[in-house]
C-alpha cells in the first residue's frame, strides 16, 4: 500500500484510499456507514470529475448520505462564525 493522498488532499490511489477507509470505518470506528451520514472535506483545487469520483466511491462504500464542503467554512463554523456561512 502507498500513501493514498498527496499533500494537497487529492487522492492519488483510489484503491489504497479504499483500504484506509475500510480500516478506519470497520476497525477503528466500528460503524456501518449505511446507518450514518458522511461529511467529506474537499480541497479548493478539486475538479468536478474528482468530486464526482469521491461521491461515487463513498456511495459504493455504503454511505447513506454524503455532504462535501471545503475546509474553510467548516473552520469558521467550528469557531462560532456561522453568520459568515451561506
C-alpha positions in Angstrom: 0.0 0.0 0.0 1.1 3.5 -0.8 0.1 6.8 0.9 -3.2 7.4 -0.9 -3.3 11.2 -0.5 -0.9 13.8 -1.8 -0.1 16.9 0.2 -3.0 19.0 -1.1 -5.5 16.4 -0.1 -6.1 14.9 -3.5 -6.4 11.1 -3.7 -3.6 9.5 -5.8 -4.7 5.9 -5.4 -8.4 5.2 -5.1 -7.6 1.5 -4.3 -5.3 2.4 -1.4 -7.8 5.1 -0.2 -10.4 2.3 0.0 -8.1 0.2 2.2 -7.6 3.2 4.6 -11.4 3.9 4.7 -12.1 0.2 5.3 -9.7 0.1 8.2 -10.9 3.4 9.7 -14.6 2.6 9.4 -14.6 -1.1 10.3 -11.7 -1.4 12.7 -11.3 1.9 14.4 -14.8 3.5 14.3 -16.7 0.1 14.2 -19.7 1.6 12.4 -21.9 0.7 9.5 -21.9 3.6 7.0 -25.4 2.7 5.8 -26.6 4.0 9.2 -24.6 7.3 9.2 -24.2 10.4 7.1 -20.6 11.2 5.9 -19.0 14.7 5.7 -16.1 14.8 3.3 -13.8 17.9 3.2 -12.6 18.7 -0.3 -9.6 20.8 -1.3 -10.4 24.0 -3.2 -8.4 22.7 -6.2 -10.6 19.6 -6.7 -12.3 19.3 -10.1 -15.9 18.3 -10.7 -14.7 15.0 -12.0 -12.7 14.4 -8.8 -15.7 15.4 -6.6 -18.0 13.0 -8.6 -15.4 10.2 -8.2 -15.3 10.8 -4.4 -19.1 10.8 -4.1 -19.4 7.7 -6.1 -16.7 6.0 -4.0 -18.4 6.9 -0.8 -21.8 5.6 -2.0 -20.1 2.4 -3.3 -18.6 2.0 0.1 -22.1 2.1 1.6 -22.7 5.6 2.9 -26.3 6.5 3.2 -25.7 10.2 2.6 -22.6 12.3 1.7 -22.0 16.0 2.1 -19.0 17.8 0.7 -17.5 21.0 1.9 -14.3 22.9 1.6 -12.4 23.2 4.9 -12.5 27.0 5.2 -16.2 27.3 6.1 -16.0 24.4 8.4 -13.2 26.1 10.4 -15.3 29.3 10.6 -18.4 27.3 11.7 -16.4 25.5 14.4 -15.3 28.9 15.8 -18.9 30.0 16.1 -18.7 32.2 13.0 -21.9 30.7 11.4 -23.1 34.1 10.2 -20.4 34.0 7.6 -21.6 30.8 6.1 -24.3 30.6 3.4 
